[in-house]
Amino acid sequence: MTRLIVLLGFLLVLAVSAVADEPTEPTDPADMNGLTLFKTYCKTCHGVDAEAGEYSPLELIMDQWDEVFDAIDETHAEAVLETTDGKSVPAFLGGKLLDKIRKFCVDHAADSEEPMTCG
Ligand code: HEC
């Protein structure tokens, strides 16, 4: 009998951990488009009434965006974001993503064919 209870307990633990392990579907940044990346990595600090200034692609012209991104490693060297578990990580996950965001900003700059805010 004790064995059966132990066995049932063991199965219960297995079942619970199986449910807990269910993927929560973290969105892979590599799969995000420029708009989503901008919202995730820029709007966090540059949203409505942000202290660091409110920025959307149409806020600047193409040349200005190029200047911003040419210097972003320096201007944003201190930029960190808090993860949900309280760690500070560099705000940008590296070149590739930044290139996508840059393209999104330039493509939708004030003097582009499709000026755009991003909500
Ligand atoms: C962790 C916060 C943070 C994040 C994330 C962030 N910024 Fe900034 N940003 C700042 C701060 C702080 C300043 C400086 C504001 C000042 O000088 O008053 C700044 C300044 C700027 C400026 C003003 C011009 C300049 O170059 O200084 C632009 C444009 C800008 N950021 C764009 C972006 C873009 C695009 C992204 C996303 C790729 C981004 N920022 C992400 C904090 C952030």
Residues whose N, C-alpha, C, O or C-beta is under 5 A from the ligand:
A	BS01	HEC	Y41 C42 C45 E51 A52 V68 T75 A79 V80 L81 A91 I101
